[in-house]
Amino acid sequence: MRAGSGLHTVIVVGGQLVGQCDAWIDRFHGRSELGLWVDSQHRRSGIAAVAVRLVIDELFSDPRIERIAAPIATGNIATTTLARRLGFVREGVLRNYMEVGSGRRDHELWSLLRADWPIIAR
C-alpha cells in the first residue's frame, strides 16, 4: 500500500460475491476511510463484521495509520451498530455528503483511532 492507495476486500459466500469492504488510504496524513456494502440477503449474518475487522487489522498494521473514518448513511442502523460494536465513535453529520440511490444523503461520520483498537480487539 502506498500514499493515496486503497485496500479492496471482497466478501464471497459459496463462490458468489455478496459484499465489499474498501479502504482509501492517505499515509501522508496517517488516515483512512472505510466503505462497506453487503447484499441484502447476507446482512446481519456477521460476515460484514469479519471483513471490517480484517481490514482494520490490516490498516493498523501500518504504523503510519492513526485514524480510520467511516461515513455511514443516516438511518443505516445495522452499520452504525457494527461501527459502535467495533469501537468507532460518532463525530457528527456530513450534510448532503454522498449520492445514495436517487439522491444525495447526509452521512454520520464515525472514527476509530489506533489507540482504541487494541482495547476493543481483545
Buried (B, 14 or more C-beta within 10 A) or exposed (E): BEEEEEBEBEBEEEEEEBBBBBBBBBBEEBBBBBBBBBBEEBBEBEBBBEBBBEBBEBBBEBEBBBBBBBBBBBEBEEBBEBBEEBBBEBEEEBEEBEEEEEEEBBBBBBBBEBEBBEEEEE
